Amino acid sequence: MFTRSQRSLRDWVEAKVAGHNTHATLRAYCEQFGLTGPDVEGSKRDRAAAAVKGMSDHQIAVSAEKIAMHHNDVEWEEAALAELEAADPVISEITRREVARCFATTPLSGERPLIAFLQEFWPIDGLWLSDTHKSLTSSIEQHMLRNDDWTVEELFEVLEAFKWSRRRFVRILEAALDPRSHRGEEQDRLRDCINAVLARDGYQVEQAGSVSGYPTYRIVRMSGAVAGAPKNLIFASAGPKPDIGFADAINNDIVILSNAQSCLVYERPIADDGLLWDELVVWWREMHCAPETDESDARRRLGERLHQSLQSEGERNLFGGYFRLFRPLLGSALPALIPQVYLHYDPATIAQLRSGKRLARQRMDFLLLLPHRNRVVVEVDGTQHFSDAEGKASLDRYSEMAREDRNLRLLGYEVYRFGANEVVGAGAQETIRKMFERLFQKHSIRS
């Protein structure tokens, strides 16, 4: 139906930017959609080229998707999504057809008007069927409303839904599972049918919430995520080791008995969507700041407190680079990069330990809590990770580190390591950018 030219996403974004006549409107446009925002004068072409200069293909695709949605340009939105989803497992045409057959005995939109339902996902009003010279809307009305001679599979065929981006296809299924469309036994049947089919391509239907007692659903990738929800987050360790006890062991409520100032404890419920930087700022402002403290000042103070826990130049570069690179890009969707997080805990002194030996890997350098219970550990390795106290290479020390990595991965954590020299000096920012960009692409993190 669409005949998009061979122009690249980058060229298309440049063309959109070039349409602005003044520097002020150009800058506002760039800021709105995460573009560089040029500080150059010259022709429209010069300014447009400067707006995307230095942006990776992934960053261009993120901006292109936002621009296309703003202009209601489904064609280029699909092109951007194709780039963003390139690394994700596909939902194949075979799977999509079998999903369509789950609606063999029930309307796709259920209790909602079909035409209005479809208009949310595809520009059916402006499309025509070449073999009949009828509008797509009138054809759907004829074959699915006045008559019932089209199946949902045939509808998907004329909509070209078998070629849609994964995200658009998932969105229409989530809307069909919404209680405004189907409720009760029919909703349960559709959920089970769609879930069984999608599992073949590595996706699953999971409950996202509820409306008026009816469940809502979302479709997510299957993963070996960590079982259970986080209950206590003890982090930003700086100074003497805190002494931790239970205020209520039955409820798993902890209390810091001594050295409370040397760590932070986040005890609020952490949703399935993970923990965002903005949520951490709100907590810090409410728990550790005076009532009159504004959000920007609270953000600054939290950053300073977390910096105090960083133990090397490499850790400081990674932490600072993460926020400089991805705060402008992701905004309120930025996951919190949490430093010095306790994973294991044993008593404060060696004397209190029967074996006289501490648990290995008590703290993680950094932790991200991402959607769908995905936990990502990021480590910055200096010589202490593979050498003994005298600075000599130690196979025992390296083996201990490798063993703990295996244990974490078997529990469902993802573990990524940087050598300290990778995140210090020339090329460090590019190394940091590439790693987190690919991580966020893998987990579909975008603003």
Secondary structure as UniProt FT lines:
FT   HELIX           9..18
FT   HELIX           23..32
FT   TURN            33..34
FT   HELIX           44..52
FT   TURN            53..54
FT   HELIX           57..70
FT   TURN            71..72
FT   HELIX           74..84
FT   TURN            85..87
FT   HELIX           93..100
FT   HELIX           101..103
FT   TURN            104..105
FT   TURN            108..111
FT   HELIX           114..119
FT   TURN            120..121
FT   HELIX           124..126
FT   STRAND          128..129
FT   TURN            130..133
FT   STRAND          134..135
FT   HELIX           136..140
FT   HELIX           141..146
FT   HELIX           152..159
FT   HELIX           161..163
FT   HELIX           166..177
FT   TURN            179..181
FT   HELIX           184..198
FT   HELIX           199..201
FT   STRAND          203..211
FT   TURN            212..213
FT   STRAND          214..221
FT   STRAND          233..235
FT   STRAND          243..248
FT   TURN            249..252
FT   STRAND          253..258
FT   HELIX           260..262
FT   STRAND          264..266
FT   TURN            272..273
FT   HELIX           277..288
FT   TURN            291..292
FT   HELIX           295..308
FT   HELIX           313..330
FT   HELIX           331..333
FT   STRAND          338..342
FT   HELIX           350..352
FT   STRAND          363..370
FT   TURN            371..373
FT   STRAND          374..381
FT   HELIX           383..385
FT   TURN            389..390
FT   HELIX           395..411
FT   STRAND          414..419
FT   HELIX           420..423
FT   TURN            426..427
FT   HELIX           428..442
FT   TURN            443..444
//
